[in-house]
Amino acid sequence: MKVVIAGAGEVGTHLARMLTNENHDITLLDDSPEKLAKISGEVDLMTIPGSAHSFQDLKSTDLAKSDLFIAVTPFEERNVLACSMASYLGVNRTIARINNSEYLQERYRAKLSNLGINELIYPESLAAKEIVASVKQTATRQLIEFSNGKLIMMGIKVRENAPILNKTFEELSQENQHLLVVAINRDNETIIPNGTDFVKNGDIVFFVTTPAEQNNVYELTGKKLFEVKNIMFLGGSRIAQKAIEKLGENYRIKIIEGDRKKCEKIADKYENVLVINGDGRNLNLLREEGIEKMDAFVATTGNSETNILGCHLAKTYGVRRTVAEVENLAYMNLADNMDIGSIFNKKLIAAGYIYRFTLNAEISKVKCLTASDAEVFEFIAKPGAKITQKSIKDLDFPEEAKIGGVIRGNMGYIAHGYTQIQEGDKVVVFTLPSGIKKLEKFFK
């Protein structure tokens, strides 16, 4: 696929790396020659210095022969205009990054579609959803719902008190027909397990199950749920603000923010939030504001180190639920090894959302697994697709991938070797990067 990306910022460059690894033909457009020079030295792609809202510069990327145009500059108005211009110049499909939720309202979507903007992505809103899920699901590192919760993926750190320890997955599947282990993160390596593998202390284990079996998974992993009422946010970023909006008014929330003007804006915007102007790295301030009384601590400053250390500190004060925004990819494994709780990365979330539009198959969801290089897809089985022609055990499915479950109509089912996938089924698949291209032939 020939893809043009406008914007060599963090999201654009990460996406370019991701797509280049899949042998897509990538052109990266940006008005900063320095940014382009940096990535061109690391990745095999074409770079063009120029403006995303110049017809001449857009034409120079050979848009008319491109399959996809992605505008991810920091300026939403530039992205929306660039997508409209790219559509006029003949590109097949466009995606615009935005930071204003108004664009997502149904009454405006048709108008934007008429202007040539096919898809919108709001990374801050997607990241805020991750925070809300982490705060509400207190026993998991990551929770993903498929088809409005008909199937659930749960990523759980297993400790020495877990009954599941040292049981093979063959034994586990015989005793528990309604859950399946699809991936394990162990010592910074992701494993797609087979029947003879087993869980070790310290593993992050990814289960697929039905909503009715959630409590069974908690029992097997030795986890106990607890209620979150008091939440402290370190940093009043847009992500933090979107998360507060999504959480609603059933929580007692404090924000510690160093920028006084931002504090005033947040205080005016949210009546039920207590805003403290101060340095969140100040131990005395955190103690004064009752960090030890918090049920959850969420760090969303613009600094990954501050977020990691903030959550680590909160843990030492007994805060049971901590969530850190870690935008520096080099720190992801470090943060996970420090056992600071849930972590999320806005670039990975955004790239995963966009990535599904580059595959030659119908996909309704793509998610990156936290602290892992594995990804989870929700494919839709097309008429006549290879995936529908045999039972799973006879498909010669890639070793790097595993089918976790199937959603048929209003029901979700755990996948077993004898499961026969039918046309129209939604199929939840976990895969390592090396298996992604191999999956296309089963679903296209």
HELIX and SHEET records of a PDB file:
HELIX    1   1 GLU A   10  THR A   20  1                                  11    
HELIX    2   2 PRO A   33  SER A   40  1                                   8    
HELIX    3   3 PHE A   55  LYS A   59  1                                   5    
HELIX    4   4 LEU A   63  LYS A   65  5                                   3    
HELIX    5   5 GLU A   76  TYR A   88  1                                  13    
HELIX    6   6 SER A  101  LEU A  104  5                                   4    
HELIX    7   7 GLU A  106  ASN A  114  1                                   9    
HELIX    8   8 PRO A  123  LYS A  136  1                                  14    
HELIX    9   9 PHE A  169  GLU A  175  1                                   7    
HELIX   10  10 PRO A  211  GLU A  213  5                                   3    
HELIX   11  11 GLN A  214  LEU A  220  1                                   7    
HELIX   12  12 ARG A  238  LEU A  247  1                                  10    
HELIX   13  13 ARG A  260  LYS A  269  1                                  10    
HELIX   14  14 LEU A  283  GLU A  288  1                                   6    
HELIX   15  15 ILE A  291  LYS A  293  5                                   3    
HELIX   16  16 SER A  304  THR A  316  1                                  13    
HELIX   17  17 LEU A  329  TYR A  331  5                                   3    
HELIX   18  18 MET A  332  ASN A  337  1                                   6    
HELIX   19  19 LYS A  346  TYR A  355  1                                  10    
HELIX   20  20 ARG A  356  THR A  358  5                                   3    
HELIX   21  21 LYS A  386  THR A  388  5                                   3    
HELIX   22  22 ILE A  392  ASP A  394  5                                   3    
HELIX   23  23 PRO A  433  GLY A  435  5                                   3    
HELIX   24  24 ILE A  436  PHE A  443  1                                   8    
SHEET    1   A 6 MET A  46  PRO A  49  0                                        
SHEET    2   A 6 ASP A  25  ASP A  30  1                                        
SHEET    3   A 6 LYS A   2  ALA A   6  1                                        
SHEET    4   A 6 LEU A  68  ALA A  71  1                                        
SHEET    5   A 6 ARG A  93  ARG A  97  1                                        
SHEET    6   A 6 GLU A 119  ILE A 121  1                                        
SHEET    1   B 5 GLN A 142  PHE A 146  0                                        
SHEET    2   B 5 LEU A 151  LYS A 157 -1                                        
SHEET    3   B 5 ILE A 204  THR A 209 -1                                        
SHEET    4   B 5 LEU A 179  ARG A 186 -1                                        
SHEET    5   B 5 GLU A 189  ILE A 191 -1                                        
SHEET    1   C 6 VAL A 273  ASN A 277  0                                        
SHEET    2   C 6 ARG A 252  GLU A 257  1                                        
SHEET    3   C 6 ASN A 230  LEU A 234  1                                        
SHEET    4   C 6 ALA A 296  ALA A 299  1                                        
SHEET    5   C 6 ARG A 321  GLU A 325  1                                        
SHEET    6   C 6 SER A 342  PHE A 344  1                                        
SHEET    1   D 5 ILE A 363  CYS A 368  0                                        
SHEET    2   D 5 GLU A 375  ILE A 380 -1                                        
SHEET    3   D 5 LYS A 426  THR A 431 -1                                        
SHEET    4   D 5 ALA A 401  ARG A 408 -1                                        
SHEET    5   D 5 MET A 411  ILE A 414 -1                                        
END                                                                             
